């Protein structure tokens, strides 16, 4: 641990501090969005969007390398696929609830398959694991700025429309009676979550981003009595898991994203076991 602290304050190794800041900034997104995703029980929807992102990344890499769209950034392709997937899933969820699970599974599988196919045809070698599992140590200053902007947007929306979000999350029928546009809130939530997933996949990767959207929120649900409290506590848990995961990953020389999710998962299981024991008593 002393070695990690020395490296953290070493002016010649700014990537460690960038990784730490990325963990703190992403914790706000994980906390706010994760709380709403958990309360509304749409984790599978967010999971489908996160995996469909790989299709946009693979297509962007191929178009750029093949000269079809020179310089086309993978982030742009990821955003396009994420928003498209969120829109399709949102419309199906609202209009054809009985087909929701089938569409979710289809988008999940098709998105990843498209990504793998395009990566296989991309000139040169493209390692999909870099996108599947992420590497927070490669976070750049530009990524931090984008996270900060998205943090500000999500925090503003959560504060400005908190009553509508809370009402539509816990009781949709009551919200409709109160003239809340439940469908609009749902679609905007999916769209913002899709954009957040694109940025957050650089932290823990596409495969693990859904875990960090649900595990901190799952831990906070045991101790929170309101959606607002759950958002705050989820952000705190996420920041703690990120900081400990970064330190553990550096000390033990293991992937930071993976160890962060393991720490979060262990904490969630521990909190769940504590809750069960408390109920028995």
C-alpha positions as CSV (number, residue, x, y, z in Angstrom):
1,X,0.0,0.0,0.0
2,X,2.9,2.4,0.7
3,X,4.2,1.7,-2.8
4,X,0.8,2.7,-4.2
5,X,0.6,5.9,-2.2
6,X,4.1,6.8,-3.4
7,X,3.2,6.2,-7.0
8,X,-0.1,8.1,-6.6
9,X,1.8,11.3,-5.6
10,X,4.6,10.7,-8.1
11,X,4.4,13.7,-10.6
12,X,5.8,11.4,-13.4
13,X,2.8,9.0,-13.2
14,X,-0.3,11.1,-13.8
15,X,-2.3,8.1,-15.2
16,X,-2.8,6.8,-11.6
17,X,-4.4,10.1,-10.6
18,X,-6.4,10.1,-13.8
19,X,-7.7,6.6,-12.9
20,X,-8.6,7.7,-9.4
21,X,-10.5,10.8,-10.7
22,X,-12.3,8.6,-13.2
23,X,-13.4,6.3,-10.4
24,X,-14.7,9.3,-8.4
25,X,-16.5,10.9,-11.4
26,X,-18.0,7.6,-12.6
27,X,-19.2,6.9,-9.1
28,X,-21.8,9.7,-9.5
29,X,-23.1,8.1,-12.7
30,X,-23.1,4.6,-11.2
31,X,-24.8,5.9,-8.1
32,X,-27.6,8.1,-9.6
33,X,-28.4,5.9,-12.7
34,X,-27.8,2.7,-10.9
35,X,-30.3,3.6,-8.1
36,X,-33.0,4.3,-10.7
37,X,-32.1,1.2,-12.8
38,X,-32.3,-1.0,-9.7
39,X,-35.6,0.5,-8.3
40,X,-37.2,0.2,-11.7
41,X,-35.8,-3.3,-12.2
42,X,-34.5,-2.6,-15.7
43,X,-31.0,-4.0,-15.2
44,X,-31.5,-6.4,-18.1
45,X,-32.4,-3.5,-20.4
46,X,-29.2,-1.7,-19.4
47,X,-27.3,-4.9,-19.8
48,X,-28.5,-5.3,-23.4
49,X,-27.6,-1.7,-24.2
50,X,-24.1,-2.1,-22.7
51,X,-23.4,-5.2,-24.8
52,X,-24.9,-3.7,-28.0
53,X,-22.2,-1.0,-27.7
54,X,-19.6,-3.5,-29.0
55,X,-21.3,-3.5,-32.4
56,X,-20.8,0.2,-32.8
57,X,-17.2,0.1,-31.6
58,X,-16.4,-2.7,-34.1
59,X,-18.1,-1.0,-37.0
60,X,-16.3,2.3,-36.2
61,X,-13.0,0.6,-36.1
62,X,-13.6,-1.2,-39.4
63,X,-14.9,1.9,-41.2
64,X,-11.9,3.9,-40.0
65,X,-9.2,1.3,-40.8
66,X,-10.8,0.5,-44.2
67,X,-10.9,4.1,-45.2
68,X,-14.7,4.2,-45.5
69,X,-14.9,6.9,-42.8
70,X,-11.3,7.9,-42.0
71,X,-10.8,8.9,-38.4
72,X,-14.3,7.7,-37.3
73,X,-13.9,7.4,-33.5
74,X,-15.1,4.2,-31.8
75,X,-16.9,6.4,-29.2
76,X,-19.1,7.8,-31.9
77,X,-20.1,4.4,-33.2
78,X,-20.7,3.2,-29.6
79,X,-23.0,6.2,-28.9
80,X,-25.0,5.5,-32.1
81,X,-25.5,1.9,-31.3
82,X,-26.2,2.6,-27.6
83,X,-28.9,5.1,-28.4
84,X,-30.4,3.0,-31.1
85,X,-30.6,0.0,-28.8
86,X,-32.1,2.1,-26.0
87,X,-34.7,3.5,-28.4
88,X,-35.7,0.1,-29.7
89,X,-35.8,-1.5,-26.2
90,X,-37.8,1.4,-24.8
91,X,-40.4,1.4,-27.5
92,X,-40.9,-2.4,-27.3
93,X,-41.1,-2.2,-23.5
94,X,-43.8,0.4,-23.7
95,X,-45.8,-1.0,-26.7
96,X,-45.3,-4.8,-26.5
97,X,-44.4,-5.8,-23.0
98,X,-44.8,-9.5,-23.7
99,X,-42.0,-9.4,-26.3
100,X,-39.6,-7.4,-24.2
101,X,-37.4,-10.2,-23.0
102,X,-37.1,-11.6,-26.6
103,X,-36.0,-8.2,-28.0
104,X,-33.6,-7.6,-25.1
105,X,-31.9,-11.0,-25.7
106,X,-31.8,-10.4,-29.5
107,X,-30.2,-6.9,-29.2
108,X,-27.7,-8.3,-26.6
109,X,-26.6,-11.1,-28.9
110,X,-26.8,-9.2,-32.3
111,X,-24.9,-6.2,-31.0
112,X,-22.0,-8.3,-29.7
113,X,-21.9,-10.5,-32.8
114,X,-21.8,-7.5,-35.1
115,X,-18.9,-6.1,-33.1
116,X,-16.9,-9.3,-33.2
117,X,-17.5,-9.7,-37.0
118,X,-16.3,-6.2,-37.8
119,X,-13.3,-6.5,-35.6
120,X,-12.4,-9.7,-37.3
121,X,-12.4,-7.9,-40.7
122,X,-10.6,-4.8,-39.5
123,X,-7.1,-4.5,-41.0
124,X,-4.5,-5.2,-38.4
125,X,-5.1,-6.7,-35.0
126,X,-7.9,-5.5,-32.8
127,X,-8.2,-6.9,-29.3
128,X,-11.9,-7.0,-28.2
129,X,-10.9,-7.6,-24.6
130,X,-9.8,-4.0,-24.3
131,X,-13.4,-3.0,-24.8
132,X,-15.0,-6.0,-23.0
133,X,-13.1,-5.6,-19.8
134,X,-11.7,-2.0,-20.0
135,X,-8.6,-0.5,-18.5
136,X,-9.0,2.5,-16.2
137,X,-5.2,3.1,-16.3
138,X,-5.6,4.3,-19.9
139,X,-8.1,7.0,-19.0
140,X,-7.2,10.3,-20.6
141,X,-7.8,13.9,-19.7
142,X,-10.4,14.1,-22.5
143,X,-12.3,11.2,-20.9
144,X,-12.3,13.0,-17.6
145,X,-13.8,16.1,-19.1
146,X,-16.5,14.1,-20.8
147,X,-17.3,12.3,-17.6
148,X,-17.5,15.6,-15.8
149,X,-19.9,17.0,-18.4
150,X,-22.1,13.9,-18.2
151,X,-22.0,14.0,-14.3
152,X,-23.2,17.6,-14.4
153,X,-26.0,16.8,-16.8
154,X,-27.2,13.7,-14.9
155,X,-27.0,15.6,-11.5
156,X,-29.0,18.5,-13.0
157,X,-31.7,16.1,-14.4
158,X,-31.9,14.2,-11.1
159,X,-32.3,17.4,-9.1
160,X,-34.6,19.1,-11.5
161,X,-37.0,16.2,-12.2
162,X,-36.6,14.2,-8.9
163,X,-40.3,14.2,-8.1
164,X,-41.2,12.9,-11.5
165,X,-38.4,10.3,-11.5
166,X,-39.4,9.1,-8.0
167,X,-43.1,8.9,-8.8
168,X,-42.6,7.0,-12.1
169,X,-40.1,4.6,-10.5
170,X,-42.2,3.5,-7.6
171,X,-45.8,3.9,-8.8
172,X,-46.4,4.5,-12.5
173,X,-50.2,4.7,-12.3
174,X,-50.0,7.3,-9.5
175,X,-47.5,9.3,-11.6
176,X,-49.8,9.3,-14.6
177,X,-52.7,10.6,-12.4
178,X,-50.4,13.4,-11.3
179,X,-49.8,14.3,-15.0
180,X,-46.3,12.9,-15.1
181,X,-45.2,11.8,-18.6
182,X,-44.0,8.3,-17.4
183,X,-43.1,7.2,-20.9
184,X,-41.0,10.2,-21.6
185,X,-39.2,9.8,-18.3
186,X,-38.5,6.2,-19.1
187,X,-37.1,6.9,-22.6
188,X,-34.9,9.8,-21.4
189,X,-33.6,7.5,-18.6
190,X,-32.6,4.9,-21.1
191,X,-31.0,7.4,-23.4
192,X,-28.9,9.0,-20.6
193,X,-28.0,5.5,-19.3
194,X,-26.9,4.5,-22.9
195,X,-24.5,7.6,-23.1
196,X,-23.2,6.9,-19.6
197,X,-22.5,3.2,-20.5
198,X,-20.4,4.4,-23.5
199,X,-18.1,6.4,-21.2
200,X,-18.2,3.9,-18.3
201,X,-17.1,1.0,-20.5
202,X,-13.6,2.5,-20.5
203,X,-13.6,2.0,-16.7
204,X,-14.8,-1.6,-16.1
205,X,-15.5,-2.6,-19.7
206,X,-18.8,-3.5,-21.5
207,X,-19.1,-6.9,-19.7
208,X,-18.8,-5.4,-16.2
209,X,-20.4,-2.1,-16.5
210,X,-23.8,-3.5,-15.7
211,X,-22.4,-4.9,-12.4
212,X,-21.3,-1.5,-11.2
213,X,-24.7,-0.1,-12.2
214,X,-26.4,-2.6,-9.9
215,X,-24.1,-3.7,-7.1
216,X,-23.5,-0.4,-5.3
217,X,-27.2,0.4,-5.6
218,X,-28.0,-3.1,-4.3
219,X,-25.8,-2.4,-1.2
220,X,-27.3,1.1,-0.6
221,X,-30.9,-0.3,-0.9
222,X,-30.4,-2.1,2.5
223,X,-29.7,1.2,4.3
224,X,-31.8,3.7,2.3
225,X,-35.4,4.7,2.8
226,X,-35.8,6.9,-0.2
227,X,-34.6,7.1,-3.8
228,X,-32.6,10.2,-3.1
229,X,-30.8,8.6,-0.2
230,X,-30.2,5.5,-2.3
231,X,-28.6,7.7,-5.1
232,X,-26.2,9.4,-2.6
233,X,-25.3,6.2,-0.8
234,X,-24.8,4.3,-4.1
235,X,-22.4,7.0,-5.2
236,X,-20.4,6.7,-1.9
237,X,-20.3,2.9,-2.2
238,X,-19.2,3.1,-5.9
239,X,-16.4,5.7,-5.1
240,X,-15.2,3.4,-2.2
241,X,-15.2,0.3,-4.4
242,X,-13.4,2.2,-7.2
243,X,-10.7,3.5,-4.9
244,X,-10.1,0.2,-3.2
245,X,-10.2,-1.6,-6.5
246,X,-7.6,0.7,-8.0
247,X,-5.3,0.3,-5.0
248,X,-5.7,-3.5,-5.0
249,X,-5.2,-3.8,-8.7
250,X,-1.9,-1.9,-8.5
251,X,-0.6,-3.7,-5.5
252,X,-1.4,-7.2,-6.6
253,X,-0.9,-6.5,-10.4
254,X,-4.3,-7.6,-11.5
255,X,-6.9,-5.9,-13.8
256,X,-8.4,-3.0,-11.9
257,X,-11.9,-3.3,-13.4
258,X,-12.2,-7.0,-12.6
259,X,-11.0,-6.6,-9.0
260,X,-13.3,-3.6,-8.5
261,X,-16.3,-5.7,-9.5
262,X,-15.2,-8.5,-7.3
263,X,-14.9,-6.2,-4.3
264,X,-18.4,-4.7,-5.1
265,X,-19.9,-8.2,-5.5
266,X,-18.4,-9.4,-2.2
267,X,-19.7,-6.4,-0.4
268,X,-23.2,-6.9,-1.9
269,X,-23.3,-10.5,-0.8
270,X,-22.1,-9.5,2.6
271,X,-24.7,-6.8,3.0
272,X,-27.4,-9.2,1.7
273,X,-26.4,-11.8,4.2
274,X,-26.5,-9.2,7.0
275,X,-30.0,-8.2,5.9
276,X,-31.2,-11.8,6.0
277,X,-29.8,-12.3,9.5
278,X,-31.3,-9.1,10.7
279,X,-34.7,-10.1,9.5
280,X,-34.4,-13.5,11.2
281,X,-33.7,-11.8,14.5
